[in-house]
């Protein structure tokens, strides 16, 4: 996958405390933080938001994992920190749009309401700076497993949560031997033919939905697989998946000229160093 050079940082006005420079975007799209799950990387998600500024922040579903919270309460301070960061951005002028997913589906009862500056909507149509229009949706409506086998999906989600935690401990051991991090769950998903077919069908359903509405693309989450791709001509629709903040630590971003990218906020040395470093580009247009 090609890696582009990062764009220049846009300096902020100096303050007496000289805040670190932040990356500035027109829009940011994050999904699948899974607050309430032990596998959530909420601290990393909060650090990412602290390092950026944007006009609009889209929270594209599964931000709060109500499935996990119903079975076991887990809410450490790092999860509060993420919520506080989102609310602080809203207070300082960022438009925050929350699109509930299947794990926080109860929030769908409150669509069209505003909580502390956070708009709750079922889905959104985002018009980029280059006039392209994107359907912004979590994507679970395109997942047949979620729609027709909810119990199986919930059991699978619990198993996935445990797998990620175990994998995290394994990666700590790998780091001691100088080995790079490795995702067991991603390896399983990419090796199993049916899983690959499921992902392909998921993407195609959402692309078809965007096409049927006369839109230029779709931005989603749900399957924990960050990706940017364009369908072949003549339609050339754009499919963007934000990824997740359990393993991949990725988000989709829009620059001021309408350029869309998927950026990676993965393991570097320390959070304080992450805030100052430039973005690592996964894919772009």
C-alpha positions in Angstrom: 0.0 0.0 0.0 1.6 3.3 -1.0 2.7 5.8 1.6 2.6 9.5 0.8 4.7 12.2 2.4 2.8 13.9 5.2 1.4 17.4 4.7 2.9 20.3 6.5 1.7 21.1 9.9 -0.3 24.3 10.3 0.9 26.3 13.3 -1.5 27.7 15.8 -1.2 31.2 17.3 1.3 31.3 20.1 0.0 31.2 23.7 2.0 31.8 26.8 2.2 28.0 27.4 3.2 27.4 23.7 0.9 24.5 22.9 2.4 21.8 20.6 1.6 22.3 16.9 -1.5 20.4 15.8 -2.5 18.8 12.5 -5.5 20.7 11.1 -8.2 19.1 9.0 -11.5 20.1 7.5 -13.2 16.9 8.8 -12.2 13.9 10.8 -14.1 10.5 10.8 -13.6 8.1 13.7 -15.4 4.8 14.4 -15.3 1.8 16.7 -13.7 3.2 19.8 -15.7 0.7 21.9 -15.7 2.6 25.2 -16.7 0.1 27.9 -14.7 -2.8 26.4 -11.5 -3.9 27.9 -9.9 -3.9 24.4 -10.6 -0.2 23.8 -7.6 2.0 23.1 -9.4 5.0 24.5 -6.1 6.7 25.6 -4.7 6.5 22.1 -8.0 7.9 20.7 -7.9 10.8 23.2 -4.3 11.5 22.3 -5.1 11.6 18.6 -7.9 14.1 19.2 -5.7 16.2 21.3 -3.2 16.4 18.5 -5.6 17.7 15.8 -8.1 20.4 15.1 -11.0 20.2 12.7 -14.2 21.9 11.7 -16.3 18.8 11.9 -15.8 15.5 13.8 -17.9 12.5 12.8 -18.1 9.7 15.3 -19.2 6.9 13.0 -20.7 4.3 15.4 -19.7 1.9 18.1 -18.2 4.7 20.1 -19.7 3.2 23.3 -19.9 -0.5 23.6 -23.2 -1.0 25.3 -23.1 -4.7 24.6 -20.1 -5.1 26.9 -21.4 -2.7 29.5 -24.6 -4.6 29.9 -22.6 -7.8 30.7 -19.8 -6.2 32.8 -19.2 -2.6 33.8 -15.8 -1.4 32.7 -15.2 2.3 32.5 -11.7 3.4 33.5 -10.5 7.0 33.5 -9.1 6.7 30.0 -12.6 6.3 28.7 -13.7 9.5 30.6 -10.7 11.3 29.0 -11.9 10.5 25.5 -15.4 11.7 26.2 -14.1 14.9 27.8 -11.8 15.5 24.8 -14.8 15.2 22.4 -16.9 17.6 24.6 -14.0 20.1 24.8 -13.7 20.1 21.0 -17.4 20.8 20.7 -17.2 23.6 23.2 -14.4 25.2 21.2 -16.3 25.3 18.0 -15.9 21.9 16.4 -19.2 20.5 15.0 -19.5 17.0 16.5 -21.8 14.5 14.7 -22.5 11.1 16.3 -23.9 8.3 14.1 -24.7 5.3 16.4 -23.7 1.8 15.4 -24.9 -1.6 16.4 -23.0 -1.6 19.7 -24.5 1.7 20.7 -27.8 1.2 18.9 -29.9 2.5 21.8 -28.6 6.0 21.0 -30.6 5.7 17.8 -33.7 6.4 19.9 -32.3 10.0 20.3 -31.5 10.9 16.7 -32.1 14.5 15.7 -31.3 15.6 19.3 -28.3 17.4 20.6 -26.4 16.5 23.8 -23.8 18.9 25.1 -23.1 20.1 21.5 -23.1 16.5 20.1 -25.6 16.0 17.3 -27.1 12.5 17.1 -28.2 11.4 13.6 -29.0 8.1 12.0 -26.7 8.8 9.1 -25.2 11.9 7.3 -24.4 13.2 3.9 -21.0 14.9 4.0 -20.2 17.4 1.3 -16.4 17.7 0.9 -14.6 20.8 -0.1 -14.2 19.5 -3.7 -18.1 19.2 -3.8 -18.0 15.4 -3.7 -20.8 14.0 -1.4 -20.4 11.0 0.8 -22.8 8.8 2.7 -21.5 8.6 6.3 -22.9 5.5 8.1 -21.7 3.0 10.6 -22.4 0.2 8.1 -24.0 -2.5 10.3 -27.1 -2.3 8.1 -25.0 -3.9 5.3 -23.9 -6.7 7.6 -26.2 -9.8 7.2 -24.8 -11.4 10.3 -25.8 -8.4 12.4 -29.2 -8.2 10.8 -30.2 -11.9 10.8 -28.0 -13.5 13.5 -27.7 -11.0 16.3 -26.9 -13.6 19.0 -24.1 -15.1 17.0 -22.7 -11.6 16.4 -22.8 -10.8 20.1 -21.0 -14.0 21.0 -18.4 -13.4 18.2 -17.9 -9.9 19.5 -17.1 -11.1 23.0 -14.7 -13.7 21.6 -13.0 -10.9 19.5 -12.6 -8.7 22.6 -10.8 -11.5 24.5 -8.7 -12.3 21.4 -7.5 -8.7 21.1 -6.5 -8.5 24.8 -4.6 -11.7 24.6 -2.9 -10.5 21.4 -1.9 -7.3 23.1 0.0 -9.2 25.8 1.6 -11.4 23.0 2.8 -8.2 21.3 4.4 -7.0 24.5 6.4 -10.2 24.5 7.2 -9.7 20.8 8.4 -6.2 21.5 10.9 -7.6 24.1 12.5 -9.6 21.3 12.5 -6.7 18.9 9.6 -8.0 16.8 7.0 -5.8 15.2 3.4 -5.9 16.5 1.2 -8.5 14.8 -2.6 -8.7 14.8 -3.9 -12.3 15.2 -7.5 -11.3 14.6 -6.7 -9.5 11.4 -4.6 -12.5 10.2 -7.5 -14.8 10.9 -9.9 -12.6 9.1 -7.7 -12.3 6.0 -6.9 -16.1 5.9 -10.4 -17.3 6.2 -12.1 -17.3 2.8 -15.6 -16.8 4.1 -14.5 -13.8 6.1 -12.9 -12.2 3.0 -16.1 -12.8 1.0 -18.1 -11.3 3.9 -16.0 -8.1 3.9 -16.2 -7.8 0.1 -20.0 -8.1 0.2 -20.1 -5.6 3.0 -18.2 -3.0 0.9 -20.2 -3.7 -2.2 -23.5 -3.2 -0.5 -22.5 0.2 0.9 -21.0 1.3 -2.5 -24.3 0.3 -4.2 -26.2 2.2 -1.6 -24.2 5.4 -2.3 -24.6 4.8 -6.0 -28.3 4.5 -5.7 -28.5 7.9 -4.0 -26.4 9.6 -6.6 -23.5 10.1 -4.1 -19.8 10.0 -4.8 -18.8 7.6 -2.1 -19.3 6.1 1.4 -17.5 6.6 4.7 -18.1 3.8 7.3 -16.7 1.7 10.1 -18.0 -1.5 11.7 -15.7 -4.2 10.3 -12.5 -2.9 11.9 -10.6 -2.9 8.6 -9.3 0.5 7.5 -9.3 1.0 3.8 -9.5 3.5 1.0 -10.4 2.3 -2.5 -12.1 3.6 -5.7 -14.3 1.5 -7.8 -13.4 1.1 -11.5 -14.7 3.6 -14.1 -17.1 4.9 -15.3 -18.7 5.3 -11.8 -15.5 5.6 -9.7 -17.1 5.7 -6.3 -15.0 6.0 -3.2 -15.1 3.5 -0.3 -13.5 4.7 2.9 -13.5 2.7 6.1 -12.3 4.5 9.3 -10.9 1.4 10.9 -11.0 1.2 14.7 -9.5 2.2 18.0 -9.1 -1.4 19.3 -6.3 -2.6 17.0 -5.6 -0.5 13.9 -5.8 3.0 15.5 -6.9 4.7 12.3 -9.2 7.5 11.2 -10.3 9.1 8.0 -9.5 12.7 7.4 -10.4 15.4 4.9 -8.0 18.2 4.0 -9.1 21.7 3.1 -9.0 20.9 -0.6 -11.3 17.9 -0.2 -8.6 15.3 -0.3 -9.5 12.2 1.8 -7.0 10.0 3.6 -6.9 7.3 6.1 -4.3 8.1 8.8 -2.5 5.7 11.2 -1.9 6.6 14.8 -0.2 3.3 15.7 2.3 2.4 18.4 5.2 4.9 18.5 7.4 5.4 21.5 5.3 7.5 23.9 2.0 9.5 23.7 3.9 12.8 24.2 6.0 12.0 21.2 2.9 11.1 19.1 1.4 14.5 19.6 4.4 16.2 17.9 5.1 13.8 15.1 3.6 14.1 11.6 0.9 11.8 10.4 1.6 8.4 8.9 -0.4 8.1 5.7 -1.9 4.7 4.9 -3.9 5.6 1.7 -4.9 8.7 -0.1 -6.5 10.2 -3.2 
